[in-house]
């Protein structure tokens, strides 16, 4: 496994990241921990399989998540360095096998805020700051998951 890859099996749930951290891969691991703490929500998604890519529009490292049978089973980050340009990352995604089902693009800080449940994706999506490519039912389901988790976080 490359250093840019992080499998959930190796992820320590106690390994939390400061809320000011803007690393998408770490934010995605944080989200996976929160999501898997809600068995009813996970069970509702048991037929959901998706490869999701988060691609920052400001040439910062992106991340992708693999959801299989409603569980986030793999999270990988794009490597730092010269390969982090938007064009390079988009090219890597285009060559991914199997292909990415949903691609979400926006500024890294915005993507991290959404993944860390600090901001709803609805307004940035409506105003074009967040661009989503893929099947509408898939990203509507992602929006439902994020919204449900954000409400659960607000209540705790």
C-alpha positions as CSV (number, residue, x, y, z in Angstrom):
1,X,0.0,0.0,0.0
2,X,1.4,3.4,-0.9
3,X,1.7,6.2,1.7
4,X,-1.0,8.0,-0.1
5,X,-3.5,5.2,0.6
6,X,-5.2,4.7,3.9
7,X,-7.5,1.8,4.5
8,X,-10.1,2.0,7.2
9,X,-8.9,-1.3,8.7
10,X,-5.7,0.4,9.6
11,X,-7.4,3.6,10.8
12,X,-7.4,4.2,14.5
13,X,-10.7,6.0,15.5
14,X,-8.8,7.8,18.2
15,X,-6.7,9.4,15.6
16,X,-8.7,12.6,15.3
17,X,-7.6,15.7,13.4
18,X,-7.8,19.3,14.6
19,X,-10.8,21.0,13.1
20,X,-8.5,23.5,11.3
21,X,-6.8,20.8,9.4
22,X,-7.6,21.0,5.7
23,X,-6.4,17.5,4.6
24,X,-9.2,15.8,2.7
25,X,-8.0,12.3,3.3
26,X,-8.0,12.8,7.1
27,X,-11.3,14.6,6.9
28,X,-12.8,11.6,5.0
29,X,-11.5,9.2,7.7
30,X,-13.1,11.4,10.3
31,X,-16.4,11.3,8.4
32,X,-16.2,7.5,8.0
33,X,-15.8,7.2,11.8
34,X,-18.8,9.3,12.4
35,X,-20.9,7.6,9.8
36,X,-20.1,4.1,11.0
37,X,-21.2,5.1,14.5
38,X,-24.8,5.3,13.2
39,X,-25.8,1.7,12.5
40,X,-29.3,2.6,11.4
41,X,-28.0,5.0,8.8
42,X,-25.4,2.5,7.6
43,X,-28.1,-0.2,7.4
44,X,-30.4,2.1,5.3
45,X,-27.5,2.3,2.8
46,X,-26.7,-1.5,2.6
47,X,-27.4,-1.6,-1.1
48,X,-25.3,1.5,-1.9
49,X,-22.1,1.0,-3.7
50,X,-20.2,4.0,-5.0
51,X,-16.7,5.4,-5.8
52,X,-16.6,9.0,-4.8
53,X,-13.8,11.5,-5.6
54,X,-13.3,14.8,-3.9
55,X,-11.2,17.0,-6.2
56,X,-10.1,20.4,-4.9
57,X,-10.2,23.1,-7.5
58,X,-7.3,24.9,-5.9
59,X,-4.6,22.3,-6.8
60,X,-4.5,20.7,-3.4
61,X,-4.4,17.0,-2.8
62,X,-7.8,15.2,-3.4
63,X,-9.2,12.1,-2.0
64,X,-11.5,9.3,-3.0
65,X,-13.8,7.0,-1.0
66,X,-15.1,3.6,-1.9
67,X,-18.5,2.8,-0.5
68,X,-19.5,-0.9,-0.7
69,X,-22.8,-2.2,0.6
70,X,-23.4,1.0,2.6
71,X,-20.0,0.9,4.3
72,X,-17.1,3.2,3.6
73,X,-14.5,0.5,3.0
74,X,-11.5,2.4,1.6
75,X,-10.2,6.0,1.6
76,X,-7.3,7.1,-0.5
77,X,-5.6,10.4,-1.0
78,X,-3.9,11.8,-4.0
79,X,-0.2,12.2,-3.4
80,X,1.4,15.5,-2.5
81,X,3.9,17.1,-4.8
82,X,3.9,17.9,-8.5
83,X,1.1,15.4,-9.1
84,X,-1.5,17.4,-7.1
85,X,-2.5,19.8,-10.0
86,X,-6.2,19.6,-10.8
87,X,-5.3,18.4,-14.4
88,X,-3.1,15.6,-13.1
89,X,-5.6,14.4,-10.5
90,X,-8.5,14.6,-13.0
91,X,-6.4,12.5,-15.4
92,X,-5.7,9.9,-12.7
93,X,-9.4,9.7,-12.0
94,X,-10.3,9.3,-15.7
95,X,-7.9,6.3,-15.8
96,X,-9.2,4.8,-12.5
97,X,-10.4,1.2,-12.7
98,X,-13.2,0.8,-11.9
99,X,-14.2,4.4,-12.8
100,X,-15.3,7.0,-10.3
101,X,-19.1,7.3,-10.0
102,X,-19.4,10.7,-8.5
103,X,-16.9,13.5,-8.7
104,X,-17.2,16.5,-6.4
105,X,-15.1,19.6,-7.1
106,X,-14.7,22.8,-5.1
107,X,-12.1,24.7,-3.0
108,X,-10.3,22.4,-0.6
109,X,-11.4,24.3,2.5
110,X,-15.1,24.0,1.4
111,X,-14.8,20.3,0.7
112,X,-13.2,19.8,4.1
113,X,-15.9,21.9,5.8
114,X,-18.6,19.8,4.1
115,X,-16.9,16.4,4.9
116,X,-16.4,17.5,8.5
117,X,-20.1,18.4,8.7
118,X,-19.4,22.1,9.4
119,X,-21.3,23.3,6.3
120,X,-24.2,22.0,4.2
121,X,-23.4,21.2,0.6
122,X,-26.7,22.7,-0.6
123,X,-25.8,26.4,-0.8
124,X,-22.4,26.1,-2.4
125,X,-23.9,23.6,-4.9
126,X,-26.7,26.0,-5.8
127,X,-24.3,28.9,-6.3
128,X,-21.8,26.9,-8.4
129,X,-18.9,26.9,-5.9
130,X,-19.4,23.1,-5.6
131,X,-19.6,21.1,-8.8
132,X,-20.9,17.6,-8.8
133,X,-20.6,15.1,-11.7
134,X,-22.4,11.8,-11.7
135,X,-25.8,10.3,-11.4
136,X,-28.3,12.5,-9.6
137,X,-29.7,9.7,-7.4
138,X,-26.1,9.0,-6.1
139,X,-25.4,12.6,-5.1
140,X,-28.8,13.0,-3.6
141,X,-28.1,10.0,-1.5
142,X,-24.8,11.5,-0.4
143,X,-26.5,14.7,0.5
144,X,-29.0,12.7,2.6
145,X,-26.2,11.0,4.4
146,X,-24.3,14.2,5.1
147,X,-27.4,16.1,6.2
148,X,-28.4,13.2,8.5
149,X,-25.0,13.1,10.1
150,X,-24.9,16.9,10.5
151,X,-28.2,16.8,12.4
152,X,-26.9,14.0,14.6
153,X,-23.8,16.0,15.4
154,X,-25.8,19.0,16.2
155,X,-27.9,17.0,18.7
156,X,-24.8,15.6,20.5
